[in-house]
Amino acid sequence: MNLEVSVEKLYETGWQPETFLTNPAAIAQAGLEQLPDGRLYPSVLKVQQLFAAAGYDLAIRYVQLFDCYRAAWMDKQGNALGAVVGSSDREAAVYALAAFRAAKTPVAAATTK
């Protein structure tokens, strides 16, 4: 997988950046980064803030043995809830947010019926 695929997975969950952002300074101030094709995605720090706002912790670490980054999220009690890997910390963070959002979506839909 690569960063572009992780961003695509994030967009598939319904995530959208603020539409009013048009200049690089505003994009950076919002905690977003931009792919060469123009799509915006949250920075590593922004992803961690989004997890924290939802009541979870996100830890990203480099795994030397496999030359990859592992992003794992847990609740405030330290219970592991999910993990993904990526070739960079940005890829792992964005993919973690996509997986987190995708996992929460079916649960929310099932409880509203």
C-alpha positions as a Markdown table, in Angstrom:
| # | Residue | x | y | z |
|---|---|---|---|---|
| 1 | Met | 0.0 | 0.0 | 0.0 |
| 2 | Asn | 1.1 | 3.6 | -0.3 |
| 3 | Leu | 0.0 | 7.0 | 0.9 |
| 4 | Glu | -2.3 | 7.6 | -2.1 |
| 5 | Val | -4.2 | 4.3 | -1.4 |
| 6 | Ser | -4.5 | 5.2 | 2.3 |
| 7 | Val | -5.9 | 8.6 | 1.3 |
| 8 | Glu | -8.4 | 6.9 | -1.1 |
| 9 | Lys | -9.5 | 4.5 | 1.7 |
| 10 | Leu | -10.0 | 7.5 | 4.0 |
| 11 | Tyr | -12.1 | 9.3 | 1.4 |
| 12 | Glu | -14.2 | 6.1 | 1.0 |
| 13 | Thr | -15.3 | 6.4 | 4.6 |
| 14 | Gly | -16.9 | 9.7 | 3.8 |
| 15 | Trp | -14.1 | 11.9 | 5.3 |
| 16 | Gln | -13.8 | 15.3 | 3.5 |
| 17 | Pro | -11.6 | 18.2 | 4.2 |
| 18 | Glu | -12.9 | 21.7 | 4.7 |
| 19 | Thr | -13.9 | 22.9 | 1.3 |
| 20 | Phe | -12.9 | 26.5 | 1.9 |
| 21 | Leu | -9.2 | 25.7 | 2.0 |
| 22 | Thr | -7.5 | 27.0 | -1.1 |
| 23 | Asn | -4.0 | 28.2 | -0.2 |
| 24 | Pro | -1.0 | 26.3 | 1.2 |
| 25 | Ala | -0.9 | 28.4 | 4.4 |
| 26 | Ala | -4.6 | 27.7 | 5.2 |
| 27 | Ile | -4.1 | 24.0 | 4.4 |
| 28 | Ala | -1.2 | 23.7 | 6.8 |
| 29 | Gln | -2.9 | 25.7 | 9.5 |
| 30 | Ala | -5.8 | 23.2 | 9.3 |
| 31 | Gly | -3.5 | 20.3 | 9.9 |
| 32 | Leu | -3.7 | 19.0 | 6.4 |
| 33 | Glu | -1.3 | 18.0 | 3.7 |
| 34 | Gln | -1.8 | 17.7 | 0.0 |
| 35 | Leu | -1.0 | 14.9 | -2.5 |
| 36 | Pro | 0.4 | 15.9 | -5.9 |
| 37 | Asp | -3.0 | 15.3 | -7.4 |
| 38 | Gly | -4.5 | 17.9 | -5.1 |
| 39 | Arg | -6.3 | 15.7 | -2.6 |
| 40 | Leu | -6.0 | 16.8 | 1.0 |
| 41 | Tyr | -5.5 | 14.5 | 3.9 |
| 42 | Pro | -4.8 | 15.0 | 7.6 |
| 43 | Ser | -1.2 | 15.3 | 8.9 |
| 44 | Val | 0.1 | 12.8 | 11.5 |
| 45 | Leu | -0.5 | 15.3 | 14.3 |
| 46 | Lys | -4.1 | 16.0 | 13.0 |
| 47 | Val | -4.9 | 12.2 | 12.9 |
| 48 | Gln | -3.6 | 11.9 | 16.5 |
| 49 | Gln | -5.8 | 14.8 | 17.5 |
| 50 | Leu | -8.8 | 13.3 | 15.8 |
| 51 | Phe | -8.3 | 10.0 | 17.7 |
| 52 | Ala | -7.9 | 11.9 | 20.9 |
| 53 | Ala | -11.1 | 13.9 | 20.3 |
| 54 | Ala | -12.9 | 10.6 | 19.8 |
| 55 | Gly | -11.5 | 9.3 | 23.2 |
| 56 | Tyr | -8.8 | 7.1 | 21.8 |
| 57 | Asp | -5.0 | 7.1 | 21.8 |
| 58 | Leu | -3.0 | 6.5 | 18.6 |
| 59 | Ala | 0.6 | 5.3 | 18.8 |
| 60 | Ile | 2.8 | 5.2 | 15.7 |
| 61 | Arg | 6.2 | 3.4 | 15.8 |
| 62 | Tyr | 8.8 | 2.3 | 13.4 |
| 63 | Val | 9.3 | -1.5 | 13.2 |
| 64 | Gln | 12.9 | -2.0 | 12.1 |
| 65 | Leu | 12.6 | -5.7 | 11.5 |
| 66 | Phe | 10.0 | -5.2 | 8.8 |
| 67 | Asp | 11.0 | -1.6 | 7.8 |
| 68 | Cys | 7.5 | -0.3 | 8.2 |
| 69 | Tyr | 5.5 | 1.9 | 10.6 |
| 70 | Arg | 2.8 | 0.4 | 12.8 |
| 71 | Ala | -0.2 | 2.6 | 13.9 |
| 72 | Ala | -2.2 | 1.2 | 16.8 |
| 73 | Trp | -5.1 | 2.7 | 18.6 |
| 74 | Met | -6.4 | 1.9 | 22.0 |
| 75 | Asp | -9.0 | 3.2 | 24.4 |
| 76 | Lys | -8.1 | 5.3 | 27.5 |
| 77 | Gln | -7.8 | 2.1 | 29.6 |
| 78 | Gly | -5.0 | 0.9 | 27.2 |
| 79 | Asn | -7.1 | -1.8 | 25.5 |
| 80 | Ala | -5.9 | -2.4 | 22.0 |
| 81 | Leu | -8.7 | -1.9 | 19.4 |
| 82 | Gly | -6.9 | -2.0 | 16.1 |
| 83 | Ala | -3.7 | -1.6 | 14.2 |
| 84 | Val | -2.4 | -1.1 | 10.7 |
| 85 | Val | 1.0 | -0.8 | 9.0 |
| 86 | Gly | 2.4 | 1.5 | 6.3 |
| 87 | Ser | 5.6 | 2.3 | 4.7 |
| 88 | Ser | 5.7 | 5.8 | 6.3 |
| 89 | Asp | 4.3 | 7.3 | 9.5 |
| 90 | Arg | 2.0 | 9.5 | 7.3 |
| 91 | Glu | 0.7 | 6.4 | 5.4 |
| 92 | Ala | 0.1 | 4.5 | 8.7 |
| 93 | Ala | -1.6 | 7.4 | 10.3 |
| 94 | Val | -4.0 | 8.0 | 7.4 |
| 95 | Tyr | -4.7 | 4.3 | 7.0 |
| 96 | Ala | -5.4 | 4.0 | 10.7 |
| 97 | Leu | -7.9 | 6.8 | 10.6 |
| 98 | Ala | -9.6 | 5.2 | 7.5 |
| 99 | Ala | -9.7 | 1.8 | 9.3 |
| 100 | Phe | -11.0 | 3.4 | 12.5 |
| 101 | Arg | -13.8 | 5.3 | 10.6 |
| 102 | Ala | -14.7 | 2.2 | 8.5 |
| 103 | Ala | -15.0 | 0.0 | 11.7 |
| 104 | Lys | -17.2 | 2.6 | 13.4 |
| 105 | Thr | -19.6 | 3.1 | 10.5 |
| 106 | Pro | -21.3 | -0.3 | 10.5 |
| 107 | Val | -21.8 | -0.2 | 14.2 |
| 108 | Ala | -23.4 | 3.3 | 14.1 |
| 109 | Ala | -25.7 | 2.2 | 11.2 |
| 110 | Ala | -26.7 | -1.0 | 13.1 |
| 111 | Thr | -27.6 | 0.9 | 16.3 |
| 112 | Thr | -29.8 | 3.5 | 14.6 |
| 113 | Lys | -32.2 | 0.9 | 13.0 |
